[in-house]
Amino acid sequence: MKSSLKNMVVVLFTITLISSAGVGYVNMITVEPIAAAKAKATEAALQAVLPAFDKTETTDLTIDELPVAVHTASKDGKVVGYAVESMTRKGFNGLIRLMVGFDAGGRVLNVNVLEQSETPGLGTKMTEEGNPLFASFKGKDPGEMKLSVKKDGGDVDALTAATISSRAYVDAMSRAYAAYKQTVGDAWDGASGATATSGATKTAAAGTSDDSEDTAAAGQMGDDARKGGDHE
């Protein structure tokens, strides 16, 4: 009996050891490809929102307890723009991540929605070219705008029937601008209240309803508040 128990323990230990080694090996061989894919995606996003550049320097910040990365782009030693990886957790379905391109003077060049899970056909329209949210920012200095949707007295046109998603987009844009201002050394008391809360870490890289959101969704819980056809 004792021998059988001992054998069982040895077998279980061996199986656990082999399984752990297998998982470790899989992690080891996938870490580099995952990192390479992420770097490639970041490079593509930078190129989509910035003018031509030959070098970037990344500054990692924390704005309102959320991580923000500022990529300072230069060409021939001269700064040509800034790309800010910003985010908000205020979307209708949570996290929204943006890559916001600014020229050297702080005007918005382009916006790339990196991640979102908003309601299809409503909040997801923030990813469409020429959508009213981006159109409200394109070519403008956010510091000269009232950073809220027009329903709240601001200068930003909201997506139709997607006020919550629109407010979240503006929140992420405000955070991006606050990060840009900190990077260039200017103070900014933004409409969103975004403030820098930690120091920066730098790394260099080469080359590279009215909306039912406020009525129906606010008053519902569970599936009813998130059905694909419902207003946000």
C-alpha positions in Angstrom: 0.0 0.0 0.0 2.8 2.4 0.9 4.6 1.5 -2.2 1.6 2.2 -4.3 1.0 5.6 -2.7 4.7 6.4 -3.2 4.5 5.4 -6.9 1.4 7.6 -7.3 3.1 10.6 -5.8 6.1 10.1 -8.0 4.0 9.7 -11.1 1.9 12.8 -10.3 5.1 14.8 -9.6 6.6 13.7 -12.9 3.5 14.6 -14.8 3.4 18.0 -13.2 7.1 18.6 -13.9 6.7 17.6 -17.6 3.6 19.8 -17.9 5.3 22.8 -16.4 8.4 22.4 -18.6 6.1 22.2 -21.6 4.3 25.4 -20.7 7.6 27.1 -20.0 9.0 26.0 -23.4 5.9 27.2 -25.3 6.1 30.6 -23.5 9.8 30.8 -24.4 9.3 30.2 -28.1 6.3 32.5 -28.4 7.6 35.5 -26.4 9.8 36.8 -29.2 7.2 36.4 -32.0 4.6 38.1 -29.9 6.9 41.0 -29.1 7.9 41.3 -32.8 4.2 41.4 -33.8 3.5 44.0 -31.2 6.4 46.1 -32.4 5.3 45.8 -36.0 1.7 46.8 -35.1 3.0 49.8 -33.2 5.2 50.9 -36.1 2.3 50.7 -38.5 0.1 52.8 -36.1 2.9 55.4 -35.8 3.2 55.6 -39.6 -0.6 56.0 -39.9 -0.8 59.1 -37.6 2.6 60.8 -38.2 4.4 62.6 -41.0 7.5 60.8 -42.4 10.2 60.2 -39.6 13.4 58.2 -39.2 13.5 57.9 -35.4 11.2 57.8 -32.4 11.8 58.2 -28.7 9.2 56.8 -26.4 8.2 58.4 -23.1 6.0 56.3 -20.7 3.6 58.3 -18.5 0.7 57.8 -16.2 -2.2 60.1 -16.6 -5.2 59.7 -14.2 -3.8 56.4 -13.2 -3.8 55.0 -16.7 -0.7 54.3 -18.8 0.1 56.5 -21.7 3.0 56.3 -24.1 4.3 59.3 -26.1 6.4 58.6 -29.2 8.4 61.7 -30.2 9.1 61.4 -33.9 12.0 63.1 -35.6 13.5 63.3 -39.1 17.1 64.4 -39.7 17.3 65.4 -36.0 14.3 67.6 -36.1 11.0 66.8 -34.2 8.2 66.4 -36.7 5.4 65.2 -34.5 4.2 63.2 -31.5 2.1 60.0 -31.5 0.4 59.3 -28.2 -1.0 55.9 -27.2 -3.9 56.9 -25.0 -6.8 55.0 -23.4 -10.0 55.3 -21.4 -12.1 52.8 -19.5 -15.3 54.8 -20.0 -16.5 53.2 -23.2 -20.0 51.7 -23.3 -18.3 48.3 -23.1 -15.1 49.3 -21.3 -11.6 49.9 -22.7 -10.9 52.1 -25.7 -7.3 52.6 -26.9 -6.3 55.3 -29.4 -3.1 56.3 -31.2 -3.3 60.1 -31.6 -0.9 61.9 -33.9 0.0 65.5 -33.3 2.2 67.8 -35.4 5.1 69.6 -33.7 2.8 72.4 -32.7 0.1 70.2 -31.1 -2.5 70.0 -33.8 -4.2 66.7 -34.4 -3.0 65.0 -37.6 -4.8 61.7 -37.4 -6.3 59.2 -34.9 -6.1 55.4 -35.1 -8.5 53.4 -32.9 -6.3 50.6 -31.6 -8.8 48.7 -29.5 -12.6 49.0 -28.8 -15.5 46.7 -28.1 -18.4 49.2 -28.6 -21.8 48.3 -29.9 -21.6 47.4 -33.7 -23.1 50.0 -35.9 -23.1 52.6 -33.1 -20.0 53.2 -31.0 -17.9 51.2 -33.5 -18.4 54.0 -36.0 -15.5 55.8 -34.3 -13.2 53.5 -36.4 -14.7 54.7 -39.7 -12.9 57.3 -41.8 -14.3 60.8 -41.5 -16.5 60.0 -38.5 -17.7 63.1 -36.7 -15.5 62.5 -33.6 -12.3 62.6 -35.6 -13.6 65.4 -37.9 -14.1 67.5 -34.8 -10.4 67.2 -33.9 -8.7 67.0 -37.3 -6.3 69.9 -37.8 -7.1 71.5 -34.5 -5.2 72.1 -31.3 -7.3 70.4 -28.5 -6.1 73.1 -26.1 -8.2 75.6 -28.0 -11.3 73.5 -27.8 -14.0 72.7 -25.2 -13.2 69.0 -24.8 -16.6 67.5 -24.4 -19.4 66.5 -26.8 -21.8 69.3 -27.9 -24.6 67.8 -25.8 -22.4 68.6 -22.8 -21.6 72.1 -24.0 -18.4 71.2 -25.8 -17.0 71.4 -29.4 -17.1 67.7 -30.3 -19.7 66.2 -32.6 -20.9 62.9 -31.1 -21.6 59.7 -33.0 -25.4 59.3 -33.6 -27.0 57.4 -30.7 -23.6 56.7 -29.1 -23.0 59.4 -26.5 -21.3 57.2 -24.0 -18.8 56.0 -26.6 -18.3 59.5 -27.8 -17.6 60.8 -24.4 -15.1 58.0 -23.9 -13.4 58.9 -27.1 -13.1 62.6 -26.0 -11.7 61.4 -22.6 -9.0 59.4 -24.4 -8.2 62.4 -26.7 -8.0 64.7 -23.6 -5.6 62.3 -22.0 -3.5 62.1 -25.1 -3.3 65.9 -25.3 -2.3 66.1 -21.6 0.5 63.6 -22.2 1.7 65.6 -25.3 1.7 68.8 -23.3 3.7 67.3 -20.5 6.2 65.9 -23.0 6.8 69.3 -24.5 7.0 70.9 -21.1 3.9 72.9 -21.1 1.2 73.1 -18.4 -2.3 72.4 -19.4 -5.5 72.4 -17.2 -7.6 70.3 -19.5 -11.4 70.1 -19.6 -11.2 66.4 -18.8 -9.2 67.1 -15.6 -6.4 64.8 -16.8 -3.3 65.4 -14.9 0.1 63.7 -15.0 0.7 61.6 -11.9 4.1 60.0 -12.4 7.5 60.5 -14.0 8.5 59.5 -17.4 10.6 56.6 -18.7 12.2 57.1 -22.1 13.4 54.6 -24.7 14.7 55.3 -28.2 13.6 53.4 -31.3 14.9 53.7 -34.9 12.8 54.0 -38.1 10.0 53.6 -36.9 -30.4 59.7 -27.0 -31.1 61.3 -28.0 -29.0 58.7 -27.1 -30.2 55.6 -25.5 -26.8 55.4 -23.8 -28.1 57.9 -21.3 -31.7 56.6 -21.1 -32.3 53.0 -22.0 -28.8 51.7 -21.4 -28.5 53.5 -18.1 -31.7 52.1 -16.9 -31.1 48.5 -18.0 -28.8 45.7 -16.8 -27.4 42.6 -18.4 -28.1 41.5 -21.9 -30.8 44.1 -22.6 -28.3 47.0 -22.3 -25.9 45.4 -24.8 -28.0 43.9 -27.5 -26.4 44.6 -30.9 -29.4 46.5 -32.2 -30.0 48.6 -29.1 -28.9 52.2 -28.9 -25.9 52.8 -26.6 
